[in-house]
Amino acid sequence: MTPKEFTRRRKQLMEMMGEKSVAILPAAPVRIRNRDVEYDYRQDSDFYYMTGFAEPESVAVLVPGRAHGEYILFCRENDKEMEIWNGPRAGQEGAVSQYGADDSFPIEDIDDILPGLLEDKERVFYTMGANPDFDQQLIGWVNRLRKQARAGIHTPGEFVSLDHHLHEMRLFKSSAEINAMRRAAAISVNAHRRAMQVCRPGMKEYQIEAELLHTFMMEGAPSSAYASIVGGGVNGCVLHYVENRAVLKNGDLLLIDAGAEYDCYAADISRTFPVNGKYSRAQRSLYELVLEAQHAAIEQVKPGNHWNDPHEAAVKVLTKGMVSLGLLKGSVNKLIEKETYKQFYMHRTGHWLGMDVHDVGDYKVADEWRLLEPGMTLTVEPGIYVAGGNDNVAKKWWNIGIRIEDDVLVTKEGCEVLTDGVPKQPEDIEALMASG
């Protein structure tokens, strides 16, 4: 992202806020993994969306109409000794010259300076509850001002959830964001193709995960967008399986749900393929049903359709197919009405996608499903999961878990599948696996 992109976002948000208001965004806190070892730091998505600033211990403040500058960034000072251990810091000078802040102060001075920025403001835009420690700090500043009421200090009387405005902005992707998501998708596509090519019976699930991570990093994405799911056989029936330690067995399917993060934007792809490179008849029957459902769902992704249209299309195809294959019995319409299909398809057909893999944005507006509009990005991911030990279905279906997922951008004309570079026709998958 260019500095102009972040400037545009801040300007848009401040226009929505209006005068006599202030917005406060704290950075993500550092988390301890064990003893004195920290988890890899990843900036809070809202904070990064507005600033492009990746350092911890920082707070962004937006004050529309402030004479000395509307964008203030509190961050760590330059410290030669600490920078020897942990790397360079932007400091106050870098916050202004590199990150577009109008003014910057040391984070240690926030208790002295920020209350003054709240004086004579009517509204505070802030996301309460996401960072409890900072919540208390903010409440302390406001209470300090209230004690000065006799001196004529005006205290903000209204707290407005920043989520409502900021997440609506994030729902609609700019051209710069779409470019980042295309890059995340392209990297993830190559990783999934690589996983198909190297997969062999006897490998461990984590060895396949290692191939995914290797491709991510080699192609410019230093991390995954989320914990990769690499589930062979019955593990593919566990929706959020992340242990990834089992041995891949001949005759089983392998379900991979993994995506790279590029410049803080996520990809999210699922593919299911045979460990030995060849689908069995039962596996292929269920696979082709899920693929048909995905095609039907993607056809519903276009401006003017509502959010739930793709899900309804997928459910209809899956339910009808499961009746034909003997997994379900009864009228298709009644099975859908009673949600009987949920014993084999228990999740939704997609979610918003962006900086967070399950991205922000309302799915309903005024209790009605939201209409799809250009610039929205979502996943389309129907599936079928038949765990072993289910005496109500034939044993040939046991331990088959299938999910097919792509990332889809809503365009003016319809939609664009960002991740269609990973094969999903069974014959194409088999051919790619044979080529490895």
N, C-alpha and C positions, 0 to 999 in steps of 0.2 A: 504494500500500500504506500502511496505517496503522501507527503505531508498535506497536500491539498485535500486528499480524501478525508483525513481526520479533521481538518479545518472546516470542511463542508458539513460534516456531521455535527460538530459542536455548534455551528451557526444555526443549523436546522433545529436542534434541540432548544437552543436559547430563544429562537423565535416562537416555539411552542410554549415555552415557560412564561414569557412576558417579563415586564419590568417588576421591580420590587420582589424579586425572587432570587434564590440561590440553589444550585444543584451541587451535591456532594457525592463523590464516588471514591471509596477506598479501594486500594489494591488488594489482591488475594493475600492472606497471611501465609507465612512459611509454615509448613507442617513437618513435624519430626517423625521419621520412619522408625528409628530405634536408637536409643541413647543420644549420641551427638551427630547422628546421620540424618540428613533431611531428605524428604521426597524430592524428586525432580520438580523444580518450580515451574508452574504454569500460571500465567497471569489471569485474573478474573476477566471473563469475556466482555462484560459491560464496560469495565474500566479500559480494557485494550481497545475496544470498539471506538471509544471516544478519544483516546490519547495516543495509541501506538506505543505506549511506554511499558516495557516488560519487567522493570525492576520492582522488587517487593518494597515494603515500608514506604509507600507513597499514597498520596491523596490528591485527587483532582477536584477543583472547585470552579464552577462556572457562575459568574455574576453578570447577567446582562446589563449593559449600560454603565459598568464601572469605569470611571474616568481613567484610572491607572492601568486598565487592561482587564478584559473579561475572563481570561483563562489563567488560573493560578495553579501551579503544580508544586505541592510539597513533596520533597524527596530527600534521599540521603545526600549528605555533603561528600565531596571528594575527600578521601582518606587514604593517603599513600600506604600506610601500614596494612589496612584492611584490604586494599586493592592488590597488594602482593599476594594475599591468601586467596581472595575470591574474585579477582578480576576487576576491570575498570568500572567506574560509576559515571553516570552522566553529570551528576552534580548540578548546581544551580545554573551555571553557564550553559551546560549541555541541554538542560531542560528547556531553555529559551532558544538556543541556536539550532538544536537538532530536532526538538519535539514541538516547537511552535508555541510554547507557553509565553504569555505576555509578562508573567512575573513568576518567580520561583523562590521558595523559602526552604530552609532546612526542616526536615520532618520533626526534629526535636523542638522546633519553635511553634508547632501547630497550636498548642494550648494557649499561647499568648496572642496569636494572630487570627485564628479562625473565628473566635467569638466576635471580633470586630467586623468581620465580613457578614455576620448574621444581623448586626444592628440595623434597625430601620427597614428590615425586610419583612414582607407579609407572608411569604410562602417558602418552605424548604422542600425541595425535591430530593428524596432519599429513599433507598430500598431498605425498609426496616426488617430485621429478622435474618438477613443473610450473613451478617457479621455481628454476633451478639456483643463482643467486646467493644467494637466501634459504636454500636448502638448506645451503650452506656456512656461512652465518651461524648457523643453528640448530645445526649440528654443532659449531661453535666454542663456543657457549654450553654445550652438554652436556659437551664436553671440559674446559672451564674448571671445571665443577662436579666432574668426576671427579678433577681434580688436588687438590681439597679434601676428598677422602674421609677422610684422616687426621684432619681436623677434625670428622668426624662428619656431613659433608654427604652426604645420600642423593641418588643420581642416578637419574633414570628408567631403568628397565631394559627397557621395552617401547615400541616405536613402532608405532602402529596407523594404518593408512591411513584418513584421514578420509573418503575417497571412499565407502567401503562404507556408512557410515551416512548421510552427507549426501546422496548421490545417490539413495539409497532414499527419503529424505524428499521430494526434488525430483520424483520420479517421480509422486507422488500430489498433484494440484493441489487447493488449498483453494478456497473460494468466491471469495476475493479474487483469487487467481491466475486463476481461470476468467473472472472479470469483465475482467481485464486482457487476457486472450487473446481474449475476445470483441471487445474494443475494437480490438485489433491486427487481428483478422480483418475487422471492419467497415470499417476504413480501407483495408485491402488490397483488399477487394471493390470499393470505389468506385474505387480506382486501376486495377484491371484493367478495369472497365467503361469508364473514361475512355480507356484505351489502345485498346480495341476501337472506340470511337466516333471517335477521331481518326486511326486508321491509314489510310494511303493509299499506293499505289505511288509510289516515288520518294523517300519519307522515309528518313532514316537510322535505323538501329536505336537509336542513342543519343538521337534525338529522342523516340522512344517511351519510352525509359528516363526522359527528362526529365519526361514527363507523369506517370509513376509517382511519381517523387520529389516533384514539385510537389504531387500529391494527398496523399502521405504527410505532408508538412510542413504543408500548409494545414489538415489535419484533426487535427494534434496529435502526429504521430509524427516526431520530428526526424531519424530515420535509417532506413535499410533494416536488416532483420535479417541480411542477407547480400548479397553482390554479385549484382545482378540479372542474370538470363540473358534476353537479348532476341535470339533467333536466327531469322533469316529463311532459308527454303529449306534448303540443305544444312547451314547453321549450326545448325539445329534438331536435327541428328543428332549433334551434339557435346554430350555430357551436361552438361558444366560450361563451356560456352561463355560467356565474359564480356567479349570484346573489344567487342562491340556497336557496330561501326563501319561495317558493310556497308550498302549501299542495298537497300531492300525492293523486290522485283521483282513485277510483275503476274503472277499465276498461282501464286506461291509461298505456302506457309503461314508463319505467324509463331508461334514457340513462345516464350512468356513464362513464366519461373519467377521470381517476385518476391514479397516480403512485407515489411510494415512491422514495426518494433520499437516497442512501446508499453510504457513503464515497465519496460524490460528483458525484455519477453516478445515472442516472435516469432510472426508468421504466415508461412505458406508455401503459396503458391498457384501452380499451373501451369494455363495454358490455351493452346490452339492454335487459331488461326483464320486464315482466308484473308486475305491482304493486300488483295485487291480486293473483299472482302466476300462472295464466293461460292465455296463448295467445289466442286472438280471431282468427277467421279464417283469417280475413284480415291482422292482425298483423303477424300471422305466415307465410302467403304467402310472404309478403315483407321480413320478417326476413330470411326465408330460401333462398330467392334470394340473399340477401347480404352475407349470409354464403357461398353459392355456389361461389360467386364472390371472397370471401376471399380465399377459397381453391384454386381456379384457380390462384390467384395472388401469393400465397405462393409457388405453384409448380414452378413458374418462378424464384424464388430466388435461384440461384445457380451460381457458378463461370462460367464466360464466357458469361452469359446473361447480357444485359445492364440494366441500372437503370430503364428505362421506361417500360421494359417488364412486370413487375407485374401490373403496372397501365393499360397498354393496355389490358391485360387479364381480369382485373376486369371490365373495361369499356365495353368490348364486352359482358360479361355475364350479366351485369346489363342492358345494352341497350336491348339485346334480351329478357330478362325477363320482362322488363317494357312494351315492345310491347305485349308480351303474356298476361300480366295482364291488358292491356288497358290504362296504364298511358301514353304511347307514341304511335303514329301512324306513319307508314311509313316503308321504307326499313331500316334495321338495319345498313347497311354500310353507307347509306346517313345520318342517324341520328348521327352516330359517326363522320362522316366527317364534318358535320355542328355543331357538339358539342351540339346538341339539348338535350342530356341527362343531361346537366349541370343545367337545371331547377330543377332537383331532386338530382343530384350528382355533386356538384360544387367544390369539393376540390380534391387534389391529393390522391393517394392511400398510400402514406407513406412519410417518411423523415428519414434522418440519426438520430441515437440515440446514446447518450454517456453521457458526463458530462453535456451537455445541452440537454434538451428534444428535441429541434429542433437543432440537433448538427451540428458542422462545417464540412466542406468538400465540394469540388466541385461536382456538379451533372453532369456537362459536362466538357469534356476535348477537347480543339480545336474544340468547337462547336458540338461535338458528345457526345451522352449519354455515361456516364462512364460505363465501364464493372465492374460487381460485382466481388469481390475477397475475399478470406478467411480473416476473421478478421473484416470485415465490419458488422455493426449492423444497422438495420433499422426497422421501423414499417410497418405493412401492415394493412390498415384500410379503406376499402370501406364502403360506407354508402348510405342510401336513406333518403330524407327528404321531406315530403309532408305537408306543412303548411296548416292550415285551410283557408277557403275562396277562394280556387282555383276552380273556376267554370268549369275548363277544365277537372277535374277528378271527379270520383264518391266520394260522401261524406264518404264512408266507409274507404277511404284512408287518410282522413284529420287528421292532428295533429299526424301523425306517423313519428317519427324520429328514425332512426336505424343506429348505427355504431358498427362494430365489429373490434377490433384492438388487434394485438399481436406484441410482440417484437421478431425479427428474427435475428439470427446470421448466416452469410454466413460461411460455412465450406468447407473443401476440397471436401467432397462428395456431398454437396448440401446445406442444411440449417438445423438449429436447432431452434425450436420455444421455446423461453425461458419462455413464459407465458401460456403454454397450460394447466396449472393446473386449470384454471378457465373454467368451462363448457361453451360450446357455442352451443351444440345441444339443440334444444328447449325442448325435453323431459328430458334431463339431468338437465337443468336449473329448470324446473318445479319440478323435484324430489328433488333437493337441497333446493328449497324454501319451499317445503312441509315438509322437515326434520327439518326446523328451528322452 
